[in-house]
Amino acid sequence: MVSRSCVPPRRESSGDSCQEGPSVPSRGLNISPPPRTVEPVGLASEGAQLIESGLSTEVVETILQSRAPSTRKLYALKWRVFTSWCSDHRLDPVNCPIGTVLEFLQDRFTAGLTPSTLKVYVAAIGAYHIPLGGMSVGKDPLVSRFLRGTWRLRPAVRSRVPPWDLSIALQGLSLAPFEPIEEVPEKFLTLKALFLFAISSLKRIGDLQALSVAPSCLEFAPGMVKAFLHPRPGYIPKVPTNVARPIVLQAFCPPPFQNADQEANNLLCPVRALDAYVHRAALWRKSDQLFVCFGSPNKGGPVSKKRMSKWVVEAISLAYEAAGQPSPLAVWSHSTRSMAASKALKSGVSLQDVCDAAGWSSPHTFVRFYSLDLDSTPGSQVSNAGQPLQTFGSASLNIMWPYELVNRKWLLYPRSLQVDGHPHTLCEPQSALDPLRLGRHQSPQAENLKSSRKARSHLETEADVAPKNPVGKITPAVSASERRKSLTLDCLLGSARCLLFRCPLDTFSDSIHIRIRANLWNSTFMEEFSSVSAVELLVRANITIKSDIRHLVLKDAATQVSVMIYPEHGLADQHSIPWWIILIAVLAGVIVLALLVCVLWKCGFFHRVRYEDQVPQYQAVKILRQETPFLDKTFILHKKQWATHWSDGTI
């Protein structure tokens, strides 16, 4: 028997059925479907075509609602890019031929876009473009062949190494600040319930957003051993299935507990976390959505898919910190599906059951896009099937870590090196781990090192200085010919510089797990490998034994790990300054200079005082003898102290 209440009987029901009535008087929750909106761009293009065909506005609005709001928004964005491109080429985006669409797709493909992104462009153009030959643009044979060609020229490459460890995340969720669950803050309760729900159900974030707390949508079995959840009416998943199945959560070791292990496992029970969250969130809930905002200003209101995705990533980071581990890098919310599905498959669950729970149409989808190699969870394992090594002598593990190029630019910046199960085992040199103290308070020595290094990893010595050209510049790490192919950086070949970490294995008897965490130095790859299709870094390791035993042979004592790096083409171009900005800046500078010159001219800055204006000047006048007014001989002429002399023969 299943209880029809969304909360245990000890609490008041949170509202009516999500199929009955638009509101709930007791809680004030609005459980009616959200109002439908029509994108303006849809009415301007796709909707306009439908109206011109003779359909009424109401019919057009209903047809446009066939796509989700997020899909309409994405299509509108891609369509604006296409219309802008057509405007630059003076073409009609709605009535252009198929060749124009192919030229646009080729331009985007040359710019570095992936084939999956081009498929979105084709779908968006097909939604607004008039049919050609009675078929949509996306169904044109040439467009289909073009997309297949892009997949062959630029195949999708994904890493099968999980970016984070599920066991560490679960360990952190069972500790403070996520426990005790009855006393934790609202934020940590929400993050824990959402994360446990995501990995237990294998559902997308969009599916979790569509869940409701209405009694007909959320049901708890007696004894809190199971929970049944249904999406709100009218929700259409991304991959519709023939049979609508509810989400069933199974409780982990429900009380009463037989031993301490069962009690510890119950801390990670998704049903327990969901029950605690539903009852606590009822105090501030303003929407019937299952997960609601816990902070101001929209506390209690519905939460978006983007915000829920950030919550999942934040839950993983906080769980790592609670477990005493550094936060993992490059984590995204969708990785919970691949991580949980791979873990379930490894635990013995059939592949078909995993696909049914996740909503995948075929096992091929899981193998192609979601399958992970959990044996290569960040770190490396060293195992010993024979006698303990300490019986033979002093053993050590040597790791050659490629940390920089020959021109002293970072490659893999080492952050930490840990030996699981052996906290007192330290690998030397410890000073080489996180020398810049990234994310921490930097010491004066680290500040001096960072200020003196610039693009180098440490201070230069006479023997370590890289070759320089005659003008004193460092030679580039990659030649022009190498920029057009894949590269392999190996310390043994001299293309990279390595740090040698030595880890003692004195207490090593069975197996240990070594974790090395590092940062991929993005600026180095953007500067040196922007035109390279792929970069392979080789990390080498070997075991050495100092022993008095002669002819001691170690099998499989050396190995290497390949780290493949695929630069994102066009990323450097995205950060370059567009030409029109440079042109506007030049014109603005010329105008400002002209205004400045004009102001200075008005102020008389350019009106200089000449020498002739400062010294008195006198003009000589030639007087003829017959025009002399005084002819009296008694008149005495007095000579002036100054005179002007000239001789032209007239006087």
Secondary structure, DSSP 8 states (H G I E B T S, - for coil): ----SSS-TTS----S-TTS-SEETTTTEE-S-------HHHHHTHHHHHHHTT--HHHHHHHHTTS-HHHHHHHHHHHHHHHHHHHHTT--TTT--HHHHHHHHHHHHHTT--HHHHHHHHHHHHHHS--BTTB-GGG-HHHHHHHHHHHHHS------S-SS-HHHHHHHHTSTTS-STTTS-HHHHHHHHHHHHHHHH---HHHHHTBB-STTTEEE-GGG-EEEE-B-TT---SS--SS---EEEE-SS-SS-SSHHHHHHHTT-HHHHHHHHHHHHTTT--BSBSSB--SSSSTTSB--HHHHHHHHHHHHHHHHHHTT----SS--TTHHHHHHHHHHHHTT--HHHHHHHHT-SSHHHIIIII---GGGSSSEEEE--SS-GGGTSEEEEEEEEEEE-TTS-BSEEEEEEEEET-TT---B-GGGSSTT-TTS---HHHHHHHHHHTTSSS---TTT---B-TTS-B--SS-TTGGGS-EEE-GGGTSSEEEEEEEE-TT-SSEEEEEEEEEE-HHHHHHHSTT-S-EEEEEEEEEEEE-S-TT---TT-EEEEEEEE---TTHHHHTS--HHHHHHHHHHHHHHHHHHHHHHHHTTTT----HHHHS---------GGG-S---TT------S-------S--
